[in-house]
C-alpha cells in the first residue's frame, strides 16, 4: 500500500498534466504533477514513455509539450529520438520539411546536403539509415560517395 501523499506509477493509467506521480530521485521519493515532471526531468519522463513503455500519457496535454521541452533540455537526445522525423531547412523547399522526405525521394541530394554540406549535426541517422543511404548513393552516383562511407558498406 502506498504511503499517504505517494502516487506510485500505475502502468494502466493514462496520465494528464494535473495527475500526481511519485518517482525516486537522488533526494528520495518526490511527488509532482505530471506537468511539473516535464520541467523537472523531461528526458527521464520521455524514456519512461517511449523506451520503457511503463508510462502512458495524454498526447495533447503531456506528450506534445514534453517533446518541445526536450528540444531545449537536451538537443542531442531530441535529435536522436526524432531521427528522420526532424523538420529541417533543405534546399529547394521554402519552409521546413521532414528529413525523411529528401532522404527517401532524393537520396543523392540528401547525401550531398548531409555529408558533403556538413549537416551531420542537423539530422541523426542511425547506422541502419546510414547504410540505406550509402547503398542508394553508391548505386545511383558511385563516384560521389566518400571512401569512409563505402567502408561502412563492406
MOCORQUI-V956498 format. One record per helix or strand of 3 or more residues. SS is the DSSP state (helix for helix, strand for strand). FROM is the first residue (numbers start at 0). TO is the last residue. If there is no record, write none. Layout:
ss = (SS,SS)
from = (FROM,FROM)
to = (TO,TO)
This chain:
ss = (strand,strand,helix,helix,helix,helix,helix,helix,helix,helix)
from = (19,27,33,41,58,74,98,106,126,146)
to = (24,32,39,49,72,84,104,115,139,152)
